Amino acid sequence: MPGVNKKNAEKLLSDIQKKIQNWNEQSSFTLKGVKNLSMADLETLELYADTYIRTGGFYGLMEPRGAIAQVLVKYNIVVA
């Protein structure tokens, strides 16, 4: 269901933007229960979500691992 996953990727981008708006230098972030995400993690997640929206997959990117992969799974963003 690429359409559903695309909407999930768009939701992830929206959630990231909300977190960034409340950012301060000492912030660590939580998305869908995945804790201790850094600003760099949020930027990486934006890249994965943008790429998924444009291509329907993670073409040209490394396989997501660790907390990045956990967030993508929680948002049900998977490669078809």
C-alpha positions as CSV (number, residue, x, y, z in Angstrom):
1,M,0.0,0.0,0.0
2,P,2.3,2.8,-1.2
3,G,-0.4,5.5,-0.7
4,V,-0.8,4.6,3.0
5,N,3.0,4.6,3.5
6,K,3.3,7.9,1.8
7,K,0.8,9.4,4.2
8,N,2.7,7.9,7.1
9,A,5.9,9.5,5.7
10,E,4.1,12.9,5.5
11,K,2.9,12.4,9.1
12,L,6.5,11.7,10.2
13,L,7.7,14.9,8.5
14,S,4.9,16.9,10.2
15,D,5.8,15.4,13.6
16,I,9.5,16.2,13.1
17,Q,8.7,19.8,12.3
18,K,6.7,20.2,15.5
19,K,9.6,18.8,17.5
20,I,12.1,21.1,15.8
21,Q,9.9,24.1,16.6
22,N,10.3,23.3,20.3
23,W,14.0,22.6,20.1
24,N,16.6,24.0,22.4
25,E,20.3,23.1,22.7
26,Q,19.7,20.6,25.4
27,S,16.8,18.8,23.7
28,S,16.6,15.2,23.0
29,F,13.5,14.1,21.2
30,T,11.0,11.2,21.3
31,L,8.9,10.1,18.4
32,K,6.3,7.3,18.8
33,G,8.1,6.0,21.9
34,V,11.6,6.0,20.5
35,K,13.6,8.1,22.9
36,N,16.8,10.1,22.9
37,L,16.7,11.1,19.3
38,S,19.1,13.9,18.4
39,M,18.7,16.8,16.0
40,A,20.9,14.8,13.6
41,D,18.5,11.9,13.9
42,L,15.5,14.1,13.1
43,E,17.4,15.4,10.0
44,T,18.2,11.9,8.9
45,L,14.5,10.9,9.4
46,E,13.5,13.9,7.3
47,L,15.8,12.6,4.5
48,Y,14.4,9.1,4.7
49,A,10.8,10.4,4.7
50,D,11.4,12.9,1.8
51,T,13.1,10.1,-0.2
52,Y,10.2,7.7,0.5
53,I,7.6,10.3,-0.6
54,R,9.5,11.1,-3.8
55,T,10.6,7.5,-4.8
56,G,8.4,5.1,-2.9
57,G,11.5,3.6,-1.2
58,F,14.9,4.5,0.2
59,Y,16.8,4.4,-3.1
60,G,20.3,5.6,-2.8
61,L,20.3,5.6,1.0
62,M,21.8,3.1,3.4
63,E,19.5,0.6,5.0
64,P,18.1,2.4,8.1
65,R,19.4,1.0,11.4
66,G,19.1,1.6,15.1
67,A,16.7,4.4,16.3
68,I,16.2,5.6,12.8
69,A,14.8,2.2,11.7
70,Q,12.7,1.9,14.9
71,V,11.0,5.2,14.1
72,L,10.3,4.2,10.5
73,V,8.8,0.9,11.7
74,K,6.6,2.7,14.3
75,Y,5.3,5.0,11.5
76,N,4.8,1.9,9.3
77,I,7.0,3.2,6.5
78,V,8.3,0.2,4.7
79,V,9.9,-0.4,1.4
80,A,7.5,-2.3,-0.9
